[in-house]
């Protein structure tokens, strides 16, 4: 099956610093990647949709200047949490959709746990 | 907007018990429906899906049928195992995926 990786799997940072999370599709090209956020014991909330070569589309209430998304290639999307604060501590999950199909299934990465001190 | 409602957990069962996790949805149109599973410390994995009314998705002994008349997609398994302990998410969508809140399942040996 399709594999999506995320790096790092876990990161601890100080308040005010920026953190970059990578999402890679390892065996397929993904024109579209999605970024989700999951709080403890809650569901995944879609943050933004990332299309290769264009600006990301953010969901209502998500600060685009705080959560910078770049999708520079068909296999890589990055999420940068700028000037992180403790309330940004969460589990961030990406997913990737196949290129050139109407595949309705998204393949999810294993997630990145961010802890901001 | 579209939404998914699933039964709250945790659900605790003994091994070999019958499992049902209820899921209902509201949607404009007829989106695909999914069940995802999240094992402890891991990311989401697609468990099964159905793309149109009356379709039955199945995998690893789990089943769910797309019921348009009751707007439901209940997850069932005839005999659960300890290894089925996880959080189960019902979801819908064909582009953006909307998730339910998840149901934590504990299976006791």
Contacts between the chains, C-beta under 8 A, distances in Angstrom:
chain1	res1	chain2	res2	distance
A	6	B	43	7.8
A	34	B	96	7.5
A	34	B	97	7.6
A	41	B	102	7.6
A	41	B	104	7.8
A	42	B	101	6.3
A	42	B	102	7.4
A	43	B	89	6.6
A	43	B	99	4.4
A	43	B	100	6.2
A	43	B	101	4.6
A	43	B	102	5.5
A	44	B	44	7.4
A	44	B	89	7.4
A	44	B	99	4.8
A	46	B	96	5.8
A	46	B	97	7.3
A	46	B	98	7.7
A	49	B	96	6.9
A	93	B	43	6.1
A	93	B	44	6.8
A	95	B	44	8.0
A	95	B	97	7.8
A	104	B	32	4.6
A	104	B	49	7.3
A	104	B	51	6.6
A	104	B	93	7.7
A	104	B	94	5.2
A	105	B	34	7.7
A	105	B	46	5.9
A	105	B	49	6.5
A	106	B	97	6.1
A	107	B	46	7.6
A	108	B	36	7.7
A	108	B	43	5.0
A	108	B	44	4.2
A	108	B	45	7.3
A	108	B	46	8.0
A	109	B	43	5.7
A	110	B	42	6.1
A	110	B	43	3.8
A	111	B	42	7.9
A	111	B	43	4.6
